[in-house]
Structures are given as C-alpha cells and as structure tokens.
Amino acid sequence: MNFNGIIVGTAVFLSIGICHPAVIKLEYRFGKQSWWIWLVSGLGFSALSIFVKNDTLSTIIGGFAFSCFWGIHEMFLQEKRVLRGWFPENPARHKYYEARRLEMKGRL
C-alpha cells in the first residue's frame, strides 16, 4: 500500500491550519505590511523543496511553500475583515484603521 497521498494531504491540511492563525496574528500585530514575511517564507520553502531528495518530504515542503504564498493574499483579506469588524483591530493602529475606513467610504 502507498500512504504517500494520505501523508501529504494531512501535512498540507496541517500547514493551512498553521498559516491561517498566523495570518491573523501577523495582521493584528504588524498590519498587512508584513506580507513580505509570507513571500520570503514561500520562496525559502520552495527552494528547499527543490533540494530535498525524498519525494514525499519535498512535496510536503512545497505544499507548505504555497500555503505561505496563499498567506500573502490572506493578509490583504484579513485587513478587510478587520475593517468590517469581523476581527478585532489592534488599538495601537486605530488611527490607521479609521483612515482606511474613511477611504473605503469614499469608494462606495
């Protein structure tokens, strides 16, 4: 029997489970400007996956890399969720959020 598919699927599922809360925490703490952390991580894990000899492990690392790339997109969506009030905003950045809300009202 070949369990590679189950192993890879589980690992990618867990990587998504790790990345989603990390996006929320990074946006809360640093704002969407921290998107570059996801880019650097994704590029690093992509490069690492190329050099790993084991196919299953390389696939898992590649899956984690693309979860990081997806985190870039999620950073920008998370800011929108915060602006809508779906997630708490960082009180230290309240002025920034208020300015963004005013900017968004002008577009509606």
C-alpha positions as CSV (number, residue, x, y, z in Angstrom):
1,M,0.0,0.0,0.0
2,N,1.1,3.5,-0.7
3,F,0.3,6.0,2.0
4,N,2.1,9.0,0.4
5,G,-1.1,10.7,-0.6
6,I,-2.6,10.5,2.9
7,I,0.7,11.7,4.4
8,V,1.0,14.7,2.0
9,G,-2.7,15.5,2.3
10,T,-2.5,15.5,6.1
11,A,0.6,17.6,6.1
12,V,-0.9,20.2,3.7
13,F,-4.1,20.3,5.8
14,L,-1.9,21.0,8.9
15,S,0.1,23.7,7.1
16,I,-3.1,25.5,6.2
17,G,-4.2,25.1,9.8
18,I,-0.9,26.7,10.9
19,C,-0.9,29.5,8.3
20,H,-4.4,30.8,8.9
21,P,-4.0,31.7,12.6
22,A,-0.5,33.0,11.8
23,V,-2.1,35.4,9.2
24,I,-4.5,36.7,11.8
25,K,-1.7,37.2,14.4
26,L,0.7,38.9,12.0
27,E,-2.0,41.3,10.7
28,Y,-3.1,42.2,14.2
29,R,0.5,42.8,15.3
30,F,2.1,44.4,12.2
31,G,-0.6,45.0,9.7
32,K,-0.8,44.0,6.1
33,Q,2.7,45.4,5.6
34,S,4.0,42.1,6.9
35,W,3.0,40.3,3.6
36,W,6.7,40.1,2.7
37,I,7.2,37.6,5.5
38,W,5.0,35.2,3.7
39,L,6.8,35.9,0.4
40,V,10.2,35.2,1.9
41,S,9.0,32.1,3.7
42,G,7.3,30.8,0.5
43,L,10.4,31.4,-1.6
44,G,12.6,29.7,1.0
45,F,10.4,26.6,1.3
46,S,10.1,26.4,-2.5
47,A,13.9,26.4,-2.8
48,L,14.2,23.9,0.0
49,S,11.7,21.6,-1.7
50,I,13.8,21.5,-4.8
51,F,16.9,20.2,-3.0
52,V,15.2,17.6,-0.8
53,K,15.8,14.1,-2.2
54,N,12.8,12.4,-0.6
55,D,9.8,12.9,-2.9
56,T,7.2,12.8,-0.1
57,L,9.1,15.3,2.1
58,S,9.8,17.5,-1.0
59,T,6.0,17.6,-1.8
60,I,5.1,18.4,1.8
61,I,7.6,21.3,1.9
62,G,6.3,22.5,-1.5
63,G,2.8,22.4,-0.2
64,F,3.8,24.5,2.8
65,A,5.5,26.9,0.5
66,F,2.3,27.5,-1.4
67,S,0.4,27.8,1.8
68,C,2.8,30.7,2.6
69,F,2.1,32.2,-0.8
70,W,-1.6,32.0,-0.2
71,G,-0.9,33.8,3.1
72,I,0.1,36.9,1.1
73,H,-3.4,37.0,-0.3
74,E,-5.0,36.3,3.1
75,M,-3.1,39.2,4.7
76,F,-4.9,41.7,2.5
77,L,-8.2,40.0,3.0
78,Q,-7.6,39.9,6.8
79,E,-7.3,43.7,6.9
80,K,-10.7,44.0,5.1
81,R,-12.2,41.6,7.7
82,V,-10.8,43.8,10.5
83,L,-12.2,46.9,8.8
84,R,-15.6,45.3,8.6
85,G,-15.5,44.5,12.3
86,W,-15.3,40.7,11.9
87,F,-12.0,40.5,13.7
88,P,-10.6,42.8,16.5
89,E,-8.3,45.6,15.5
90,N,-5.0,46.4,17.2
91,P,-5.7,49.5,19.4
92,A,-2.2,50.8,18.6
93,R,-3.2,51.1,15.0
94,H,-6.6,52.5,15.5
95,K,-5.8,55.8,13.5
96,Y,-4.7,53.7,10.6
97,Y,-7.9,51.7,10.5
98,E,-10.1,54.8,10.8
99,A,-8.2,56.4,7.9
100,R,-8.8,53.2,5.8
101,R,-12.5,53.2,6.7
102,L,-12.9,56.8,5.6
103,E,-11.0,55.9,2.4
104,M,-13.3,52.9,1.8
105,K,-16.4,55.1,2.3
106,G,-15.3,57.3,-0.5
107,R,-15.3,54.4,-2.9
108,L,-18.9,53.2,-2.0
